[in-house]
Amino acid sequence: MNSTVKTRQITRGAMVCAIYGIMLFANQQFALAIEDGMSWIFAFPILIYAAQNPSSVAAVCAAAMALETFLFGGFTTWFYSWTSIVIGYLYGIGIYRHWSSDIKLVVTFLLSLGSYIFIFWMWAGIFGLDYAADFQMIHEIMPFIDMRVFLAAIIFVLSLLQTICIHLLATLICIRMKIPTVPVKKISQLRPNKMVGIVSIVIGALFFLSQNVLQWNAEVKDIILIALMIDLCALDYYGILYMLDRSGRKAQRKRSFFAIFGAFVPGINAIWIILGELDCLFDLRKVRG
């Protein structure tokens, strides 16, 4: 019985490595389009394998995939693929060991954040990319934004989007492949947090005062601006939950796509942010029933 299980593990591991090799080859043939546009897709072969096998077995497969990258691609491909392998491996372990969704999201976000920080440092330090020159036009439009704040916001948003993409797609794959995992909470179970709404008002007031009334140094203003951006992302998230909850209660599930899509459209997402703030403060879902 043990030999049969080991044979299946080896066979599946070989298939996973083959699929990963095809992805690396396709990345080369399409001028590195995969790693430039959606490098997180490299995480899924090992993620699926680690979700079905013990961590020690999955580690061997992950190491084989890392060595495989030397055959296809250069320095940037190595980095993108290796970070994706680590993320997929740990997320797959989380599925296999039945970690909660919160733990998997936090681990994925922290790893994504670290990888993007290194990417931005790599492009500037090794390849000599001048962020100041590229940021000049943005600074003319929004003079209150410092380059460090802008880069921090970009890294945060990219890490968050990558985390969401990996989590949602992994959940769908596990459902389709009938891989045991922790059930996803229903939208109605994700309740608004009143403290988030109160903190949002405080951060908004501090930002207004720092720009118009009080004379604070640049470092304090940068910290307040970063906190404001993170807070707006949180309110946008609660706005999505509110819109999805309303769509579900009114049996208008076709509008669920627009409930998510609108939250990522600049300008329009201000409606989602306002709804998220009101929902946190007054629990609109409970009031409106």
Buried (B, 14 or more C-beta within 10 A) or exposed (E): EEEEEEEEBEEBBEEBBEBBBEBBEEBBEEEBEBBEEEBBBBBBBBBBBBBBBEBEBBBEBBEBBBEBBEEBBEEBBBBBBBBBBBBBBBBBBBBBEEBEBEEBBEBBBBBBBBBBBEBBEBEBEEEEEEBEEEBEEEBEEEEEBBBBBBBBBEBBBBBBEBBBBBBEBBBEBBEEEEBEBBEEEEBEEBEBEEEBBEBBEEBBEBBEEBEEEEEBEEEEBBBBBBBBBBBBBBBBBBBBBBBBBBBBEEEEEEBBEEBBEBBEEEEEBBBBBEBBBBBBBBBBBEEEE
